[in-house]
Amino acid sequence: MAAAAAAADEGAPGRWRLLILLLVAYTFNFVDRQILGILALPIKASLNLSDTQLGVLGGIAFALLYSTLAVPFAWLADRTSRAWVITGALAVWSGFTALCGLAGSFWQLFWCRLGVGIGEAGGVAPSYAMISDAFPPRQRARALAIYSLGIPLGSALGVLFGGYVAAAVDWRTAFIAVGVAGLVFAPLFRLGVREPVRVRLVGGDAPRFGAVLRQLGGKSSFWLLSLGAGSCSMMGYGLAFWLPSLLRRSFGLDLIETSQFFGGLLLTGGVVGVLAGGVLGDRLGARDSAAFARVPAIAFLIGVPMFVAGIQSGDARLAFVLFILPQALAYIWLAPILTAVQHLVAAPARATASACFLLINNLIGVGLGAPFIGYVSDRLAPRFGEESLRITILFSLGFYLLAAALMWAGSTRLRRDWVD
């Protein structure tokens, strides 16, 4: 037991190579997940879709199996090779992304997006567990922050690449190109990844799935953090999907200008916010575990008024400046909350616990965010026309305030539920 603790404190050899490869895989994850947002208007025109249908493609079509299958895939990863589970997941989601480029109707694209979700269900939770085994506790939030850079980096690359390819060729080519690139990377990933030594319980292997559920179910901090994350993800994923359409409808930008605006915003505000969350989590959380939840809550409260100012501004350049800080603040939650979830269970159950957290977060956030905004925008369109989307997004910022309240409520309970 002492040797295991010492090994955990020192971290696993080769952990930085592991982290970089996982980051690249996660970047592909978000390229394939978010490219639909920049391509929404060309797809809408090509397939004659409504905002509600676009929202379904960006939300529930992806999230339905992505959220639910993450739990059995994580259970499998806790008992077999996490590297092979991630490799297989990467190949599947990349293949279905390429197939999106061949879709000729709403339902064909729906089933392809469902397939992307099946693949991506096996990628994230096993990665969290590998990083937690590879890095000592004092570096864990920063390591998870570096891994989480895949979100803004992948989203930005998807927006920039998708926008340029769609403008130069068409939206179908953009899907096919990024899907094929992921298929090429999958075997390279498996060749480069080495599993870190797993931390095991004395006298046993990973706990049974039911035991993990009972452990998490009895901790109020888990529910408050998960629901808080789901609430902020509703707005985060909704904004990521619909902001390109807002920039074109209400700010008059073309496809290339939109990809430059949103891609630049993700690369500046997104990267800074993710890294800041990791640094703040490690520093403040070492003194008081409640800080892992309070830092994100404060960030959301500060960010909402600035989002409102940017969305209501009539000038794209001013909006870009106003968006940078709240975009960073909206990403701060990732590393602290993900780290906190890792410490709600013993080490051998981390992938399963992460998957349970992701199930709640993604069903609410990914599954409902984009469809909710699309549906409300369609309902308001007869009265407000093209401005219906702007009004809906402003209204939806309330989900960030709800997230702040839930995370603050979970912060004191986190102290009681913490597992070293």
N, C-alpha and C positions, 0 to 999 in steps of 0.2 A: 504493500500500500504506500509506503514511504517512497519507494522507487517510482511508482506511478505518479505520485504527486510531484516529485522532483523532475520527472520527464515532462509533465504538463507545464511546470514553471519555466523550463528551458525552451520548450517548443520543439517541433519536429525538424530534423534536417531536411533541406530542400523545400522548406515551407514557402519561400518566396516564389520559386518556380511554380509550385502548385497554385499559389494565389494568382499569379499572372495568367496561367492557363484557364483557371476557373473564371477569371475576369473576362478573358476573350470569349469563352463560351457564353457567359451571361450577356456580353455585348451583342452577340448573335441573337440571343434570346429576345432582346428588346428591339433590335433592328426588325426582326420578323414580326414581333408583336405590334409595334407602333407604326410601321410603314403605312398601314392602312389609313391613318389619320391624314397624311399629306396627300394620299391618293384618293381621298373620299369624294371630292367634287368630280374628278375625271371618271371615277367608277359610277358615281350617281348619274352622270350624263350618259355614260355608255350603256348601263344596265337599267336606266329609268327607275331609280330607287327614290324613296322618300327619306326624310331625316330619321324617322323611326326605324326604317329598315337599316340605314347606315349605323345607327346606334346599336341595333341588335348584332350586326356583324362585328362591331368594335367591342361589344360587351358580352352578352350571354352566350353567343355562338362560340366565343373563345373560352369564357370562364366556366361554362357548365361542367365540362369534363376536366379542364385544367385544375379546378378547385377540388373536385371530388376524388379524382385519381391520384392527386398528390399524396394522399394519406396512405393508400396501399403501396405506392411506389417507394415512399419513405420507409415504410415497414420493411419492404424488401431490401432496401439499401442498408438498413440497420443490421441485416442478417447476412448479406452477401457482399459483393464488390460495389462500393459506391461509384468507383470510376467507370465500371461497365454500365451501370444504370444511367449515369449522366451521358456517356457516349451514345448509348442507344437512344436516349431522349433527344439529343442533339440531331442525330440522323433523321429521326421521325419528324420533328418539327420543321427541319429544313426541307425535307421532301414535300411536306404538305404546303409549305410556303411557296415552293416552286409550282405546285399544282394550282395555287390560287390564280396564277397568271393564265391558266387555261379555262377558267370558269366563264360560262356564258350566260348565267342567270343568278338571281339572288340565292336560290337554294343550292346551286352548285358551289357558289362562294361560301355559303353558310357551312356546308359539310367540310369544305377545305379548311375553314377557320376552326371548326371543331377538331379536325385532325392536328392542327398546329397546337391547340390547347392540350390534346392528349400527349404530344411529345414534350411540351414544356412542363407538364406536370411532374416529370421525373428529374428535372434539372436543379431546382433551387434548394429544396430542403436537404438533399444529400450534400450539396455544396456547403451549406451553413454548418452541417455537422463536421465535415472534413476540415473546414477552417478552424472550428472550435477545438478540434483535436490537435491541429498543427501549431496553433499559437497559444502562448501562455495567457492567463486571465488578464494581465496588465496591458496586453496588446490586442485583445480580442475585438474591442469596439472599433479600433482603427483598422484592423484587418478586414472586418465586415464592412467598414466604410469603403475601403479600397475595392472590395468585391462589388459593392453596391454602385460603384462608378459605372458599372455596366448599364445601369438604368439611364442616366443622362447621356452617356457616350453612345449607347445603342440607339436611344431615341433620336439623338441628334444626327447620327449617321443615317438612320432610316429616313428622317425628314429631308436631309440634304441630298442623299443619293437618290431617294425615291422621287423628289421634286425635279432634279436635273434629268434623270432618265425619262420620267414621264413627259417632260417638256421636249426632250430631244427625240424620243422614240414613242413610247406609250406606257401606260400603267402596267400592262401585262409583262413587259420586258423587265420592269423593276422587280416584280415578284420573283420571276424566274432567276434573275441574276443573283439576288441575295440568298435564295434557297439553294442554288448550286454551290455557292461559296461556303455555306454551312456544311453541306455534304462533303466537300473537299477537306474541311477542317476537322471533321469528326474523327477519322483515323489518326490524324496527327495529334489530336488531344489525347487519345488513349495511349499512344506511344510515349507521350511526355509526362503523363501523370503517374505518380507513385502514391499509393495509399499511406497516409500517416498512421502510426500505431494508435489503435483505438484504446480509449480509457475504459476499463472494464470494472464492473462491480466485483467485490470479493466473493468468490464462490458461485458465480453465475454469469450468464450472458445477458444480452439485452432483455429488458422486461417485456412481458406480454403486452399486446396492444391495449387490451382492456384495462390493465393496470396503469398504463400511461394516461388513458382517458380519465380514469377515476382520480388520479393524482391531479391532473389539470382541472378537472371539473370542480374540485373542492377548493380551488384557489381563485378568489374574486379578482385578483390582479390580472390573471390570464384573461378573464372575460372583459374586463374594462379596457385593457390594452388592445385586445383583439378587436373589440367593437370600435374603439377609438381609431385604430389603424384602418378599419373598414370604412369609417366615416370620412377620414381624410383622403383615403384612396378613391372614394367615390368622386370627390372633387378633383383629385390629382389626375386620375385616369380620364375622367370626363373632360377636364381642361386640355390634357395632352391630345385627346382625340379631336376635340372641337375647335381648339384655338386656331389651327390652320384655316378652317372654314370661316371663322369669325374674321380673321385678317383679310380674307378675300371678299367677304360680303360687306362688312362694315367699315373696313379701312381701305378698300380698293386696291389691295396688292395683287400682283399676278402670281403665278405658281412659283417662279424662281425667287421673287422677292419674299414670298411667304416662307419658302424653305430656308432662305438666308436668315430671316427674322427669327423664326422658331428654333432653327438649328443653333444659331448664335446664342440665343437665350438659354438653351439647354446646356451648351458647353461652358457658359460663364456662370450663371446662377446655379445650375444644377450641380456642376462639379464642385463648386465652392461649398454649397450647402451640404452635400454628402460628406465631404472631408471634414467640414466644421463639426458636423454631428458626431463623427468618430472621435475627434480630439476632445470635444466637450464631454462626451460620454465617458471616455477613459479617465479624464481629469476629475470631473465633478462626481462621477459615479463611484470612484475609489473612496471618496469621503462619505457619500451617502447614496445608497442604491436608489432612493426615491428620485434622484436627479435624472435617472434614465428616462423617466416619464415626464418630469417637470420641464426639462429643457424643450422637448417638442411642443408641449402645451403653450409655453410662452412664445415660441416661434410662430405658431399659428395665430395667436392673438395680435402679434405685431404685423404679420403679413397681410391680413385680410384688408385693412383700409388701403394699403398700397395697391393691392390687386384691383380694388374698386376704382381708384384714381386712374390706373392704367387702362382699364376696360372702358371707362367713360370718356377718356381723352379722345380727341378727334384727329390726332396726328400720330402716325406710326412711329416716328423717331422718338417723340416724347413717351409714347407707350412703352417702347423698348427700354428706355432708361428707368421708367417707373416699375417695370416688371422684374428687373434684375434682382433686387433685394428680396421681394416676396417669393420669387422663384427659388432662391437659395434657402429661405426660411421654410418653404414647403417640403424641402428634401432633408432637413435636419433630423427628422424623426427616425429615419431608416436605421442607422447604426445603433443608436441608443435602445430603441424598442426591440430590434432583432437580438441585441446582446442580452437584454432583460429576459426575453423568452428562453434563451439558451440556459438561463440560470433558474428557471422554474422547475426543472427536472434534473435528475442525475445524468451524467455524461452519456451513458449508453442509450438513452432515450431521446437524444437531442433531435435527430432527424424526424422522428415521429412527432415530437412536440412542435417542431417548426412547421411540419405539414398541417397539423391541427390548427395552428395559428394562421397559416396561409389559406386554409379552407375557408375560415370565417372572413379574413381580410379580402380575399379575391372574389368570393361569392358576392359580397356586398360591394366592394370597390370596383373590381373589373367588371363583374356581372351587371351591376345596376347603374354605374356612373354614366357611361356613354348613352345607354338606352334612355335613362331618365331625362337627360338634357335634350336628346333628340325628340322624345315624345312631347315634352313640354313646349319645345320650340315649334313643333308642328301644330300644337293646339293654339299657340299664340300667333301663329303666322297670319291668319285671316285678319287680325286686328293690327298687328305691328309690321307685317311684311318681313323684309330682310333683317330688320332690327330685333326680331323675335329671339334670335340666338343670343344676341348681346344681353337682352333682358333676362333670359333664362340662366345664363352663366352668372350674372350678378346675384340673382336669387339663390343659386346653388352654392355660393361662397359660405352660406350658413353651415354647410357640412364641416368646414374647417373649425368653426366655433364650437360645434358639437364635439368634434374630436378633441379640442383643447379641454373641454369640461370632463370628458371621459378619462383622458390620460391623467389629468390632475387628480381626479378621484382615485385612480389606480396607484398613484405614486406612494402614498403611505402604506397601502396594503402590500406593495412590492417589498418593502423592508421585511415584513413578516413571512412572505412566501419565498424569499430568496434561498437558493441552494448553491453553495460554493462548488 
